[in-house]
Amino acid sequence: MQYLEQQITELKAEFARRRKRQFLVTIPLAAGVVLLRVFRDKEAGLIFGFPASTVMGVAFGVVLAVVAFSLWNWRCPACNKYLGKGMSPDFCRKCGIPLQ
């Protein structure tokens, strides 16, 4: 499909918004994983003073929520296909629209 220059500009702006949202969930998730490792007490079986099983259950739920969000968010603004694992694609591999 052919797009007008204005449409391509709007699609690039939408991609930038989606990319920003993706960073906003990925960076805190990575930081949370590091914090879980740092603040765990193996001998007492605690993380942040709570039972490790409870904290890990909550962490697992958060990871599932982030994965679900990513599957919804990380899509081409033109064809709505999943953009893959990379964080900075120059174009959509499915429809070829420039994203940056």
C-alpha positions as CSV (number, residue, x, y, z in Angstrom):
1,M,0.0,0.0,0.0
2,Q,1.2,3.5,-0.8
3,Y,1.2,6.1,1.9
4,L,1.2,9.8,1.7
5,E,4.2,11.6,3.3
6,Q,1.9,13.0,6.0
7,Q,0.6,9.5,6.8
8,I,4.2,8.2,7.0
9,T,5.0,11.0,9.4
10,E,2.0,10.1,11.6
11,L,3.0,6.4,11.5
12,K,6.5,7.2,12.6
13,A,5.1,9.4,15.5
14,E,2.9,6.5,16.6
15,F,5.8,4.1,16.4
16,A,7.8,6.5,18.6
17,R,5.0,6.5,21.2
18,R,4.9,2.7,21.2
19,R,8.6,2.5,21.5
20,K,8.6,4.9,24.5
21,R,5.9,2.8,26.2
22,Q,7.9,-0.3,25.6
23,F,11.0,1.3,27.3
24,L,8.8,2.5,30.2
25,V,7.8,-1.1,31.0
26,T,11.1,-2.9,30.1
27,I,13.5,-0.8,32.1
28,P,11.7,-1.0,35.4
29,L,11.2,-4.8,34.9
30,A,14.9,-5.3,34.4
31,A,15.6,-3.1,37.5
32,G,13.1,-5.2,39.5
33,V,14.9,-8.4,38.5
34,V,18.2,-7.0,39.7
35,L,16.6,-5.8,43.0
36,L,15.1,-9.2,43.6
37,R,18.6,-10.7,43.3
38,V,20.3,-8.1,45.5
39,F,17.7,-8.1,48.3
40,R,17.1,-11.8,48.8
41,D,18.2,-13.6,51.9
42,K,18.8,-17.2,51.0
43,E,19.2,-18.4,54.5
44,A,16.0,-16.9,55.8
45,G,14.1,-17.5,52.6
46,L,13.1,-13.9,52.4
47,I,13.1,-11.2,49.8
48,F,12.4,-7.6,51.0
49,G,11.4,-9.2,54.3
50,F,8.6,-11.2,52.7
51,P,8.5,-15.0,52.0
52,A,10.4,-15.7,48.8
53,S,7.5,-17.8,47.4
54,T,5.1,-14.9,47.7
55,V,7.5,-12.4,46.2
56,M,8.3,-14.7,43.3
57,G,4.6,-15.4,42.7
58,V,4.0,-11.6,42.4
59,A,7.1,-11.2,40.2
60,F,5.9,-14.0,37.9
61,G,2.5,-12.2,37.6
62,V,4.2,-8.9,36.8
63,V,6.4,-10.6,34.1
64,L,3.3,-12.2,32.5
65,A,1.6,-8.7,32.5
66,V,4.6,-7.1,30.8
67,V,4.7,-9.9,28.2
68,A,1.0,-9.4,27.5
69,F,1.5,-5.6,27.3
70,S,4.4,-6.1,24.9
71,L,2.4,-8.4,22.6
72,W,-0.3,-5.7,22.5
73,N,1.9,-2.7,22.2
74,W,4.9,-3.7,20.1
75,R,3.1,-3.8,16.8
76,C,3.5,-2.0,13.5
77,P,1.3,1.1,13.4
78,A,0.5,0.5,9.8
79,C,-0.2,-3.3,9.5
80,N,-0.6,-4.2,13.2
81,K,1.8,-7.1,12.9
82,Y,4.3,-7.9,15.8
83,L,7.6,-6.1,15.4
84,G,9.8,-8.8,16.8
85,K,12.4,-8.7,19.6
86,G,14.5,-5.7,18.5
87,M,13.9,-2.3,20.1
88,S,14.8,-0.1,17.2
89,P,13.6,-1.6,13.8
90,D,14.1,0.9,11.0
91,F,11.1,-0.6,9.1
92,C,8.3,-3.2,9.5
93,R,9.5,-6.6,8.2
94,K,5.9,-7.4,7.2
95,C,4.7,-4.3,5.3
96,G,8.0,-2.4,4.8
97,I,6.8,0.9,6.2
98,P,9.6,3.0,7.6
99,L,9.4,3.4,11.3
100,Q,12.2,5.8,12.0
